[in-house]
């Protein structure tokens, strides 16, 4: 591989690390057949539409998933267990969506495959032009 290839590879790795942002985490609260999903951001927790009482975001844990508790589910969605069996209890589950880094990898792969397909279709047309230019400017001198 050439020096430029290594440089491009190093740059792409550095960019993917820099552009990888924090992913939004969610809390899925389940009680019997009922479930709801709560976004675990300060803004979303301050503006819960069905909350029985306001959530003090100053008391949130630094590890976002530690905030996904039965207490949070009960405050955020008080009617969650309505219609569920008596012995059903709230089950919280923390999860996250894909990050920007994952999206960059997929988009990069698609661009690479698209570029290779484009090159495969125009390669036979470009080769004679490149050879003619090469012979005209570099071989003649």
C-alpha positions as CSV (number, residue, x, y, z in Angstrom):
1,X,0.0,0.0,0.0
2,X,1.1,3.5,-0.6
3,X,1.8,6.2,1.9
4,X,-1.4,8.0,0.9
5,X,-3.5,4.9,1.5
6,X,-2.2,4.6,5.0
7,X,-2.8,8.3,5.6
8,X,-6.4,8.1,4.3
9,X,-7.0,5.0,6.5
10,X,-5.6,6.8,9.6
11,X,-7.7,9.9,8.9
12,X,-10.9,7.9,8.5
13,X,-10.3,6.1,11.8
14,X,-9.6,9.4,13.6
15,X,-12.7,11.0,12.1
16,X,-14.9,8.1,13.1
17,X,-13.6,8.4,16.7
18,X,-14.2,12.1,16.8
19,X,-17.6,12.0,15.2
20,X,-18.9,9.3,17.4
21,X,-21.2,11.1,19.7
22,X,-23.1,10.0,22.8
23,X,-26.0,7.8,21.9
24,X,-29.4,8.5,23.4
25,X,-30.4,5.9,25.9
26,X,-34.0,4.8,26.6
27,X,-35.8,3.1,29.4
28,X,-38.5,0.6,28.5
29,X,-40.9,0.0,31.3
30,X,-43.1,-3.1,31.1
31,X,-45.9,-4.2,33.3
32,X,-47.8,-7.3,32.0
33,X,-48.9,-6.5,28.5
34,X,-48.4,-2.7,28.9
35,X,-45.2,-1.0,28.1
36,X,-43.8,2.5,27.5
37,X,-40.5,3.9,26.4
38,X,-38.9,6.9,28.2
39,X,-36.0,8.9,26.7
40,X,-33.3,9.2,29.3
41,X,-32.2,12.8,28.7
42,X,-32.5,15.7,31.1
43,X,-34.9,17.6,28.8
44,X,-37.2,14.6,28.3
45,X,-37.3,13.7,32.0
46,X,-38.1,17.3,32.9
47,X,-41.1,17.3,30.4
48,X,-42.8,13.9,30.9
49,X,-46.4,14.3,29.8
50,X,-48.0,11.8,32.2
51,X,-45.7,12.1,35.3
52,X,-47.3,11.9,38.7
53,X,-44.7,14.4,40.1
54,X,-41.8,16.4,38.6
55,X,-38.5,14.6,38.4
56,X,-35.6,16.4,40.0
57,X,-32.9,16.1,37.3
58,X,-30.3,17.2,39.8
59,X,-30.5,13.8,41.5
60,X,-29.9,11.8,38.4
61,X,-27.0,9.3,38.4
62,X,-24.1,10.0,36.0
63,X,-24.5,6.6,34.5
64,X,-27.7,7.1,32.5
65,X,-28.9,3.5,32.7
66,X,-28.8,3.6,36.5
67,X,-31.8,6.0,36.3
68,X,-33.9,3.4,34.6
69,X,-35.6,2.1,37.7
70,X,-39.1,0.9,38.8
71,X,-39.4,4.2,40.6
72,X,-38.8,6.2,37.5
73,X,-41.3,4.0,35.5
74,X,-43.9,4.5,38.2
75,X,-43.5,8.3,38.3
76,X,-43.3,8.7,34.5
77,X,-46.3,6.5,33.7
78,X,-48.5,6.0,36.8
79,X,-51.2,4.0,34.9
80,X,-48.7,1.5,33.5
81,X,-50.0,-1.4,35.5
82,X,-53.7,-0.7,35.0
83,X,-55.3,-3.8,33.6
84,X,-52.4,-6.1,34.5
85,X,-52.6,-9.0,36.9
86,X,-52.2,-8.2,40.6
87,X,-48.8,-9.9,40.9
88,X,-47.3,-8.2,37.9
89,X,-44.6,-5.8,38.7
90,X,-42.8,-3.1,36.6
91,X,-39.8,-4.4,34.7
92,X,-37.4,-1.6,33.6
93,X,-34.9,-2.2,30.7
94,X,-32.3,0.3,29.6
95,X,-31.3,0.3,25.9
96,X,-29.7,2.5,23.3
97,X,-30.1,3.3,19.6
98,X,-27.4,3.2,17.0
99,X,-24.6,5.7,17.3
100,X,-23.3,8.1,14.6
101,X,-20.2,5.9,14.3
102,X,-22.4,3.0,13.3
103,X,-24.1,5.2,10.7
104,X,-20.8,6.4,9.3
105,X,-19.6,2.8,8.9
106,X,-22.7,1.8,7.0
107,X,-22.7,4.9,4.8
108,X,-18.9,4.5,4.2
109,X,-19.5,0.9,3.1
110,X,-22.3,1.8,0.8
111,X,-20.2,4.6,-0.8
112,X,-17.3,2.2,-1.2
113,X,-19.5,-0.5,-2.9
114,X,-21.2,2.2,-5.1
115,X,-17.8,3.6,-6.1
116,X,-16.5,0.1,-7.0
117,X,-19.6,-0.6,-9.1
118,X,-19.3,2.8,-10.8
119,X,-15.6,2.1,-11.6
120,X,-16.5,-1.4,-12.9
121,X,-19.0,0.1,-15.4
122,X,-16.7,3.0,-16.7
123,X,-13.3,1.3,-16.5
124,X,-13.3,0.1,-20.1
125,X,-14.1,3.6,-21.3
126,X,-11.6,5.4,-19.1
127,X,-8.6,3.1,-19.8
128,X,-7.9,4.2,-23.4
129,X,-8.2,7.9,-22.4
130,X,-5.7,7.5,-19.5
131,X,-3.3,5.6,-21.8
132,X,-3.5,8.2,-24.5
133,X,-2.8,11.0,-22.0
134,X,0.0,9.0,-20.4
135,X,1.7,8.4,-23.7
136,X,1.2,12.0,-24.8
137,X,2.7,13.7,-21.7
138,X,5.0,11.2,-20.0
139,X,6.3,8.8,-22.6
140,X,7.1,11.5,-25.2
141,X,9.3,13.5,-22.9
